Amino acid sequence: MPMALPAPPAHTPVRAHAAAHRSIERQIIHLVNRARRRHGLGRLHRNRRLAFFAGLHSLDMARHNELSHSSSNGQSFAQRLHYATNARVIGETIAEVSGQGSAGTVVRAWMHSPPHRAELLRPSFRVVGIGSVRSGFTRIITADFAS
């Protein structure tokens, strides 16, 4: 289930600053693992393939000015993640935050939303890939999970 704030105009340039994005991605994983630990769950390990596909999805959403689990070409997240993993259990959360929205803001919002919280705390998940893109004053984040 997407979480959204107002989207930027379609003409807003999309910027991908690798170091800044890796930092927020690492912070999100750290905070999700902290929440999982508080609930007696194992930590998630970063998966580069999932992160790559999560980043592509965030970029696709930014370029098409829409927030959806489906790609702009109609491909579902399950179809998209088929290329990243052969895991039996997969999941995805997405978020759009404006301004200086932090990793803490994103994870708190997910944890206060029952469907997102269920994804973050699913016991069968072992790996995660986070991809984020800044588009104008907005950051779009995709978190892909697998068992």
Contacts in CASP RR format, 6 or more apart in sequence:
PFRMAT RR
TARGET T0000
AUTHOR 0000-0000-0000
METHOD contacts of the structure
MODEL  1
MPMALPAPPAHTPVRAHAAAHRSIERQIIHLVNRARRRHGLGRLHRNRRL
AFFAGLHSLDMARHNELSHSSSNGQSFAQRLHYATNARVIGETIAEVSGQ
GSAGTVVRAWMHSPPHRAELLRPSFRVVGIGSVRSGFTRIITADFAS
1 93 0 8 1.000
1 113 0 8 1.000
1 115 0 8 1.000
1 116 0 8 1.000
2 67 0 8 1.000
2 68 0 8 1.000
2 69 0 8 1.000
2 94 0 8 1.000
2 95 0 8 1.000
2 96 0 8 1.000
3 94 0 8 1.000
3 95 0 8 1.000
3 96 0 8 1.000
3 109 0 8 1.000
3 110 0 8 1.000
3 113 0 8 1.000
3 116 0 8 1.000
4 67 0 8 1.000
4 95 0 8 1.000
4 96 0 8 1.000
5 96 0 8 1.000
5 97 0 8 1.000
5 98 0 8 1.000
5 138 0 8 1.000
6 98 0 8 1.000
7 65 0 8 1.000
7 66 0 8 1.000
7 67 0 8 1.000
7 96 0 8 1.000
7 138 0 8 1.000
8 65 0 8 1.000
8 135 0 8 1.000
8 136 0 8 1.000
8 137 0 8 1.000
8 138 0 8 1.000
9 65 0 8 1.000
10 65 0 8 1.000
12 135 0 8 1.000
12 136 0 8 1.000
12 138 0 8 1.000
13 135 0 8 1.000
13 136 0 8 1.000
14 59 0 8 1.000
14 62 0 8 1.000
14 63 0 8 1.000
14 133 0 8 1.000
14 134 0 8 1.000
14 135 0 8 1.000
14 136 0 8 1.000
15 133 0 8 1.000
15 134 0 8 1.000
15 135 0 8 1.000
15 136 0 8 1.000
16 59 0 8 1.000
16 133 0 8 1.000
16 134 0 8 1.000
17 134 0 8 1.000
20 134 0 8 1.000
21 131 0 8 1.000
21 132 0 8 1.000
21 133 0 8 1.000
21 134 0 8 1.000
24 102 0 8 1.000
24 103 0 8 1.000
24 130 0 8 1.000
24 132 0 8 1.000
24 139 0 8 1.000
24 141 0 8 1.000
25 51 0 8 1.000
25 129 0 8 1.000
25 130 0 8 1.000
25 131 0 8 1.000
25 132 0 8 1.000
26 46 0 8 1.000
27 102 0 8 1.000
27 103 0 8 1.000
27 104 0 8 1.000
28 103 0 8 1.000
28 104 0 8 1.000
28 106 0 8 1.000
28 107 0 8 1.000
28 130 0 8 1.000
28 141 0 8 1.000
28 143 0 8 1.000
29 44 0 8 1.000
29 46 0 8 1.000
29 128 0 8 1.000
29 129 0 8 1.000
29 130 0 8 1.000
30 103 0 8 1.000
31 103 0 8 1.000
31 104 0 8 1.000
31 107 0 8 1.000
32 44 0 8 1.000
32 107 0 8 1.000
32 120 0 8 1.000
32 128 0 8 1.000
32 143 0 8 1.000
33 42 0 8 1.000
33 43 0 8 1.000
33 44 0 8 1.000
35 107 0 8 1.000
35 111 0 8 1.000
35 120 0 8 1.000
35 121 0 8 1.000
36 42 0 8 1.000
36 43 0 8 1.000
36 44 0 8 1.000
36 120 0 8 1.000
36 121 0 8 1.000
37 43 0 8 1.000
39 121 0 8 1.000
41 121 0 8 1.000
41 123 0 8 1.000
44 125 0 8 1.000
44 126 0 8 1.000
44 127 0 8 1.000
44 128 0 8 1.000
44 145 0 8 1.000
45 126 0 8 1.000
45 127 0 8 1.000
45 128 0 8 1.000
46 127 0 8 1.000
46 128 0 8 1.000
46 129 0 8 1.000
46 130 0 8 1.000
47 84 0 8 1.000
47 85 0 8 1.000
47 127 0 8 1.000
47 128 0 8 1.000
47 129 0 8 1.000
47 146 0 8 1.000
48 129 0 8 1.000
49 84 0 8 1.000
49 85 0 8 1.000
50 81 0 8 1.000
50 84 0 8 1.000
50 85 0 8 1.000
50 127 0 8 1.000
50 128 0 8 1.000
50 129 0 8 1.000
50 144 0 8 1.000
50 145 0 8 1.000
50 146 0 8 1.000
51 129 0 8 1.000
51 130 0 8 1.000
51 131 0 8 1.000
51 144 0 8 1.000
52 84 0 8 1.000
53 80 0 8 1.000
53 81 0 8 1.000
53 83 0 8 1.000
53 84 0 8 1.000
53 144 0 8 1.000
54 92 0 8 1.000
54 129 0 8 1.000
54 130 0 8 1.000
54 131 0 8 1.000
54 142 0 8 1.000
54 143 0 8 1.000
54 144 0 8 1.000
55 131 0 8 1.000
55 132 0 8 1.000
55 133 0 8 1.000
55 142 0 8 1.000
57 71 0 8 1.000
57 77 0 8 1.000
57 80 0 8 1.000
57 94 0 8 1.000
57 131 0 8 1.000
57 142 0 8 1.000
57 144 0 8 1.000
58 94 0 8 1.000
58 131 0 8 1.000
58 132 0 8 1.000
58 133 0 8 1.000
58 140 0 8 1.000
58 141 0 8 1.000
58 142 0 8 1.000
59 133 0 8 1.000
60 71 0 8 1.000
60 72 0 8 1.000
61 67 0 8 1.000
61 68 0 8 1.000
61 72 0 8 1.000
61 94 0 8 1.000
61 96 0 8 1.000
61 133 0 8 1.000
61 140 0 8 1.000
61 142 0 8 1.000
62 133 0 8 1.000
62 135 0 8 1.000
62 138 0 8 1.000
62 140 0 8 1.000
63 72 0 8 1.000
64 72 0 8 1.000
66 72 0 8 1.000
67 94 0 8 1.000
67 96 0 8 1.000
67 140 0 8 1.000
68 94 0 8 1.000
69 76 0 8 1.000
69 77 0 8 1.000
69 92 0 8 1.000
69 94 0 8 1.000
70 76 0 8 1.000
70 77 0 8 1.000
71 80 0 8 1.000
77 90 0 8 1.000
77 91 0 8 1.000
77 92 0 8 1.000
77 144 0 8 1.000
78 90 0 8 1.000
81 90 0 8 1.000
81 91 0 8 1.000
81 92 0 8 1.000
81 144 0 8 1.000
81 146 0 8 1.000
84 144 0 8 1.000
84 146 0 8 1.000
85 127 0 8 1.000
85 146 0 8 1.000
87 127 0 8 1.000
87 146 0 8 1.000
87 147 0 8 1.000
88 147 0 8 1.000
89 122 0 8 1.000
89 124 0 8 1.000
89 125 0 8 1.000
89 146 0 8 1.000
89 147 0 8 1.000
90 144 0 8 1.000
90 145 0 8 1.000
90 146 0 8 1.000
90 147 0 8 1.000
91 119 0 8 1.000
91 122 0 8 1.000
91 125 0 8 1.000
91 144 0 8 1.000
91 145 0 8 1.000
91 146 0 8 1.000
92 119 0 8 1.000
92 142 0 8 1.000
92 143 0 8 1.000
92 144 0 8 1.000
92 145 0 8 1.000
93 110 0 8 1.000
93 116 0 8 1.000
93 119 0 8 1.000
93 120 0 8 1.000
93 142 0 8 1.000
93 143 0 8 1.000
93 145 0 8 1.000
94 140 0 8 1.000
94 141 0 8 1.000
94 142 0 8 1.000
94 143 0 8 1.000
95 106 0 8 1.000
95 109 0 8 1.000
95 110 0 8 1.000
95 140 0 8 1.000
95 141 0 8 1.000
96 138 0 8 1.000
96 139 0 8 1.000
96 140 0 8 1.000
96 141 0 8 1.000
97 105 0 8 1.000
97 106 0 8 1.000
97 109 0 8 1.000
97 138 0 8 1.000
97 139 0 8 1.000
97 141 0 8 1.000
98 137 0 8 1.000
98 138 0 8 1.000
98 139 0 8 1.000
99 137 0 8 1.000
99 138 0 8 1.000
99 139 0 8 1.000
101 139 0 8 1.000
106 141 0 8 1.000
107 120 0 8 1.000
109 116 0 8 1.000
110 116 0 8 1.000
110 117 0 8 1.000
110 119 0 8 1.000
110 120 0 8 1.000
111 117 0 8 1.000
111 120 0 8 1.000
119 143 0 8 1.000
119 145 0 8 1.000
122 145 0 8 1.000
124 147 0 8 1.000
125 145 0 8 1.000
125 146 0 8 1.000
125 147 0 8 1.000
126 146 0 8 1.000
126 147 0 8 1.000
127 145 0 8 1.000
127 146 0 8 1.000
128 143 0 8 1.000
128 144 0 8 1.000
128 145 0 8 1.000
128 146 0 8 1.000
129 143 0 8 1.000
129 144 0 8 1.000
129 145 0 8 1.000
130 141 0 8 1.000
130 142 0 8 1.000
130 143 0 8 1.000
130 144 0 8 1.000
131 141 0 8 1.000
131 142 0 8 1.000
131 143 0 8 1.000
132 139 0 8 1.000
132 140 0 8 1.000
132 141 0 8 1.000
132 142 0 8 1.000
133 139 0 8 1.000
133 140 0 8 1.000
134 140 0 8 1.000
END
